[in-house]
Amino acid sequence: MTRYIQRHSLLKRVIHGVHTVACLALIASGTILFVPALGRAVGSDVVQSVRMLHRVFAVVFISAPLLGMIVAPKGFVHIMKNFFAPWDADDKKFMMLFPKYLFSPKKTHMPKQHEVKSGQRLADGMLIAASVLIAITGVILWAGRFVSPEVFRTALMLHDVAFVLVTFIMCAHIYLGAGVFQPYRGSVRLMFGDGRVSEADALYHWGHWADEELASGENVVEA
């Protein structure tokens, strides 16, 4: 029997999955709209269809996290507490070692981490900021004829900047979260599986959090 810790609830996994699909669809459709050569290659009719799909997925992209906040406000508060938790010595050491860890994970001993790693807090902070910016500017662009040309041009520029940021961060997120990076192999099940992490993996990746969960036993299951 192997012990597992239930790390993510079903609701969190569903919202994350829906939001991820919407984000990837927006990146794909946005690339066609963002790169003129691609637009010319697929033709004006396809571009118009892509533009409509882009708006549909934009609604999903904005609605999914808002729905999660409404349905599970305590979960949102918990996420925010982890996000803004003060950094301790292990958090700082983790960030200092992370570049080396990316290139030689087997030879780099990383310090224990809490429920959300310090590096993930930085990445998530940038992703949230870029997502909020892309959502707000997207709504302004959708409003088009109701705003001044100056506001529209500014929103378009910021939307493009946010698009590049979101695309870059999502690539890094997939590289780590999908387990392409060897030490994170199998972690895809945390959001696209049963949400459980084995005791060994939990202790390796989130030592402080794992110690607390194993001590309480509340979210510990055996399989």
C-alpha positions in Angstrom: 0.0 0.0 0.0 1.2 3.5 -0.9 0.2 6.6 1.0 -1.1 9.6 -1.0 -2.1 13.1 0.0 -5.1 14.6 -1.6 -3.7 17.9 -2.9 -6.4 19.3 -5.1 -10.2 19.0 -4.9 -12.4 18.0 -7.8 -13.8 21.6 -8.1 -10.3 23.0 -8.3 -9.2 20.4 -10.9 -12.3 21.1 -13.1 -11.9 24.8 -13.0 -8.2 24.5 -13.7 -8.9 22.2 -16.6 -11.5 24.4 -18.2 -9.3 27.5 -17.7 -6.3 25.7 -19.2 -8.3 24.6 -22.3 -9.6 28.2 -22.7 -6.1 29.6 -22.3 -4.5 27.3 -24.9 -7.4 28.0 -27.3 -6.8 31.7 -26.9 -3.1 31.4 -27.4 -3.7 29.3 -30.6 -6.3 31.7 -32.0 -4.5 34.7 -30.8 -1.4 33.7 -32.6 -3.3 33.7 -35.9 -4.7 37.1 -35.2 -1.4 38.4 -33.8 0.9 37.3 -36.6 -0.2 38.9 -39.9 1.6 36.2 -42.0 -0.5 33.5 -40.4 -3.7 35.4 -41.0 -2.9 35.8 -44.7 -1.9 32.1 -44.9 -5.3 30.8 -43.6 -7.4 33.4 -45.4 -9.9 36.1 -44.3 -12.8 33.7 -43.8 -10.8 31.6 -41.4 -9.6 34.7 -39.6 -13.2 35.8 -39.1 -14.1 32.4 -37.6 -11.0 32.4 -35.4 -11.9 35.9 -34.2 -15.4 34.7 -33.1 -13.9 31.6 -31.4 -11.4 33.8 -29.7 -14.2 35.8 -28.1 -16.1 32.7 -27.0 -13.0 31.2 -25.3 -12.3 34.7 -23.8 -15.7 34.5 -22.0 -14.8 31.0 -20.6 -11.3 32.3 -19.7 -12.8 35.1 -17.6 -15.8 33.2 -16.2 -14.1 30.1 -15.0 -12.0 31.6 -12.1 -14.8 34.0 -11.2 -17.2 31.1 -10.9 -14.6 29.3 -8.7 -14.4 32.3 -6.4 -18.2 32.4 -6.0 -18.7 28.7 -5.5 -15.7 28.2 -3.1 -14.8 31.5 -1.5 -12.9 29.8 1.3 -10.7 28.0 -1.3 -10.0 31.4 -2.9 -9.0 32.9 0.5 -6.7 29.9 1.1 -5.0 30.4 -2.3 -4.5 34.1 -1.5 -3.0 33.3 1.9 -0.5 30.9 0.4 0.3 33.4 -2.4 1.0 36.3 0.0 2.7 34.2 2.7 6.0 35.6 3.9 9.1 34.0 2.5 11.3 32.1 4.9 15.0 31.0 4.5 14.0 27.9 2.6 12.0 29.9 0.1 14.9 32.2 -0.6 17.4 29.3 -0.9 15.0 27.5 -3.3 15.0 30.5 -5.7 18.8 30.8 -5.5 19.3 27.1 -6.4 16.5 26.8 -8.9 18.6 27.8 -12.0 21.1 25.2 -11.2 18.3 22.7 -10.4 16.9 23.1 -13.9 20.2 21.9 -15.5 21.3 19.3 -12.9 18.4 18.2 -10.7 20.1 15.0 -9.6 23.0 16.9 -8.1 21.1 19.8 -6.5 19.5 19.3 -3.1 16.6 21.6 -2.9 15.3 22.9 0.5 11.8 21.9 1.8 8.9 24.0 0.5 5.5 24.9 1.7 2.2 24.2 -0.1 3.1 26.6 -2.8 6.8 26.9 -3.8 8.4 30.3 -3.8 9.2 30.0 -7.5 5.6 29.1 -8.2 4.4 32.1 -6.3 6.5 34.4 -8.6 5.3 32.6 -11.8 1.7 32.6 -10.7 1.9 36.2 -9.7 3.1 37.1 -13.2 0.5 34.9 -14.8 -2.3 36.3 -12.8 -1.2 39.9 -13.5 -0.9 39.2 -17.2 -4.2 37.3 -17.3 -6.0 40.2 -15.6 -4.4 42.7 -18.0 -5.3 40.6 -21.1 -8.9 40.1 -19.8 -9.5 43.9 -19.1 -7.9 45.0 -22.4 -9.8 42.3 -24.3 -13.1 43.6 -23.0 -12.1 47.1 -24.1 -11.2 45.8 -27.5 -14.5 44.0 -27.7 -16.2 47.3 -26.8 -14.4 48.8 -29.8 -16.8 51.4 -31.1 -17.7 52.6 -27.6 -14.2 53.8 -26.7 -12.0 56.5 -28.1 -9.3 55.6 -30.7 -6.6 56.4 -28.2 -8.0 54.1 -25.6 -8.5 51.4 -28.2 -4.8 51.7 -29.5 -3.5 51.6 -25.9 -5.6 48.6 -25.0 -4.5 46.8 -28.2 -0.8 47.4 -27.3 -1.2 46.2 -23.8 -3.3 43.2 -25.0 -0.4 42.2 -27.2 2.1 42.6 -24.4 0.0 40.5 -22.1 -0.5 37.9 -24.8 3.3 37.4 -25.1 3.7 37.2 -21.4 0.9 34.7 -20.9 2.2 32.5 -23.8 5.8 32.5 -22.3 4.6 31.7 -18.8 2.2 29.0 -20.0 5.1 27.3 -21.9 7.1 27.2 -18.7 4.1 26.1 -16.7 3.5 23.2 -19.1 7.2 22.2 -19.1 7.1 21.8 -15.3 3.4 21.0 -14.6 3.1 18.4 -17.4 6.2 16.6 -16.1 8.4 17.2 -19.2 11.1 18.2 -16.6 12.1 14.8 -15.2 11.8 15.6 -11.4 8.1 16.6 -12.0 7.3 13.4 -14.0 3.8 12.3 -13.1 2.7 15.6 -11.6 0.2 16.0 -14.4 -2.2 13.8 -12.4 -2.4 16.5 -9.7 -4.6 18.6 -12.0 -5.6 16.2 -14.7 -6.0 13.1 -12.6 -7.2 12.3 -9.1 -5.4 15.2 -7.5 -3.3 13.0 -5.3 0.4 13.0 -4.8 2.4 10.1 -3.3 4.0 10.5 0.1 7.5 10.3 -1.4 6.8 13.0 -4.1 5.1 15.2 -1.6 8.0 15.1 0.7 10.4 15.7 -2.2 8.6 18.7 -3.7 6.7 20.3 -0.7 8.5 19.0 2.4 7.0 21.4 4.9 3.5 21.0 3.6 3.8 17.2 3.4 5.0 17.0 7.0 1.9 19.0 8.1 -0.5 16.9 6.1 1.0 13.6 7.2 0.9 14.7 10.8 -2.8 15.7 10.6 -3.8 12.7 8.4 -6.9 14.5 7.3 -6.1 14.3 3.6 -4.0 11.2 3.6 -5.3 8.1 1.8 -3.9 4.7 1.0 -4.1 2.9 -2.3 
